[in-house]
Each structure stands twice: as C-alpha cells, then as structure tokens.
C-alpha cells in the first residue's frame, strides 16, 4: 500500500508543483495514521469533525 501511495504524492509535488498536501483520517484508524506517518505526513494537531488532519510539506 505504501508504494501505491507514493505515485500520487510524486505526481502532485512533481508535476503539479504542490507546496503541501493534506490528508484526513480518524485518529482511531491506527493503520491509516501509521501509513501517513510512514509517508512523511505530520499530524497538525487540528481536527475536522472526528478526523485528524495531517500535512506533508516535502515528499520523502
């Protein structure tokens, strides 16, 4: 799963010249949280309803 997630991240930062990317997941969804952290996302400490917000500023 991790490798499959790298493709859209590389496209976004490379081709689209994004400066950052955000992801939302429930804090209790530990596999999703761990995947985001492994991909380099940081927990912003902010919430959107029941979802935690993660941000990636620089891809791996």
N, C-alpha and C positions, 0 to 999 in steps of 0.2 A: 504494500500500500504506500509506503514511504516514497518509493521510486516513482510511482504513478502521480504523486502529488508534486514532485519536483518539476514536471513538464509544464504545467500551467504557471507555476511560480517563475520559472525561467522565461517563459513567453511574456508574462506580464512585466517583469523587470527589464528584460532584454528588448523585445520588440515594441512593447507599448510604453517603455520608459517610465514605468511607475516609480514613484518615490517611496511608497509604502503599500502594504496590503493588510487587510483586517480579516479576522475570522471570528465567528461566534460559535460557542458550544456551551452546553450545560456543564457546570462545574463538576457535577456528579458523574459525568461521562468520562471516566478516567482514561480509557483508551484514546479518545479523541484529544483530550488535554495532553497526554503524553506524546501523541503524534505531532501536535502543533509545536510543542516544546522541542522535540527532536528536529523539526524542520527549521528551528531558529526563531519561532514566534515568541514573543514575550507577553505575559499577562499584564494588561494595562491596569488591572485593579478596578476597572469600571464594569458596570452591568447594564444590560439592555433587557429588562424584564428578568427572566430566570436565566439568561445567558451571560456568560463571561466573555469579555472582548479581549482578543489577542491581536497583537500588531507585529508585523515583520517590516523592518526598515532596510535591511540588507540581506539578500539571499546568501545562504551558506557560502 
